[in-house]
Each structure stands twice: as structure tokens, then as C-alpha cells.
């Protein structure tokens, strides 16, 4: 795990998590990187894999480094370009790049 000094600029940018992941009820099973919409945005979205409606209450904003602390297996992918999609079947599986 990186110390605060080793954090990159990207680590301090925002990411969107579904509420199931944010409250700890589900593991991240899908990650999508879109084009960032502003300087503070990483473009990353992390989902549990279940269907969600468009209710904003289902989206939580975290910093990338907080996501990596929760799910270290994503660390190697954070610098992948927009358009990247990562998936896995369970929390114990390896990530596949689509």
C-alpha cells in the first residue's frame, strides 16, 4: 500500500462507486473508465455488477486511493486509459480487461 507521500495526482481524483460497494455490502465486480469530465475526476466508476436505476442515491464519490485501499487488486489498472472495462465474476477472481 502506498503512503500519502507516494500517492499520485490520479490517486487524489474522484471516482464513483455504487452504493452496494460503498457501504461494504458487495465487492467490486465491474470497473469502467470514462473520459474525465473535470480535473478532479478520474473517470473511474466501480460497480457491484447488479442492475441499478438512475437514482443518484445509488452513486457515492470516493477518492481513487480510498478505492485502492479497499480493493488493492485494482491498483495496477488505475492508469489504464479511458475506455477500459474490467470485470470479474467474484471477489476472489482475477480481473479481465474487456
N, C-alpha and C positions, 0 to 999 in steps of 0.2 A: 504494500500500500504506500502511496506517495505521501510525503509530508507536505504541509502547507507551502513550504518553500519550493517544492518540486512541481507544484500544480502549474499547469499551462494556462494560457488565456482561455482556451476552449473549456477547460475544467470549470471555469467560473461563469460559463454561459448557461442559459436556461434550457431545460428540457421539459417535455410534457409527459406525465405518467397517467395511466388510467387509475381511477380511484381504487380499484381492487389491488393493484400493485402498491400504491402509495400507503395504504393502511396495513399492508402486510398480509392480506388475505389470499393473495395469488403471487406466483412467480412471474417474472417477465418471460414471455414466450415469443414475442414478436417485437422487433425494433425497426423503425423506419427513419431514414434521414432525408428530410426535405430540404429545399433551399431555405436558408435562414431568412427571416423577414425583417430583422433588425440586428444591430451589432451585438445585442445581449442574447440573441437567440442562437442556439447551436444547430437548430433544425431537427434534432432528435425527438422522436416520440417512442415511448415504451409502453407496451400493452400486454395484458394477460392472455390474450388470444380469444376471449369471449366477445360476443357482439355487444356493442354499446350504442345507445341512441346519441343524438347530437346535444344532449343536455350538458352545458358547461360544468355542471357539478361533478361530472364524471372525469374531468381533467384536472390534474394537480400540477403545479410548476415546481420543479426542483432544479438544483444546480447539477451539472454533469458529474462533478466529483462526488456528490451525495449518491447519485445513482450507482457509480462505480464502487463506492464503499459498500452499498447494499448488495451489488451483483458484480464482483470483481472480474468475472469471465467476460464482461463487455469491454474491459479496459483496452484490449488490443484492437478494438474496432472503432473507437471514438473518433479517430482521424480519417475514417473512410469517407469518401465524398458523398454529397447529396445524390440521392437515387439508390443508396444502399438499403437493402432489406435483409434483416437477419431473422431466422426462425429456428425454433426447436420444439420438440413435442412435449418434453417435460423439463423441470428444473435441473434434472441430472444429465440431460443430453448435451452434446456439443452444439454450437451454433453452426448453422448452414447459411451461406450467403446466397440469396436468390438473384 
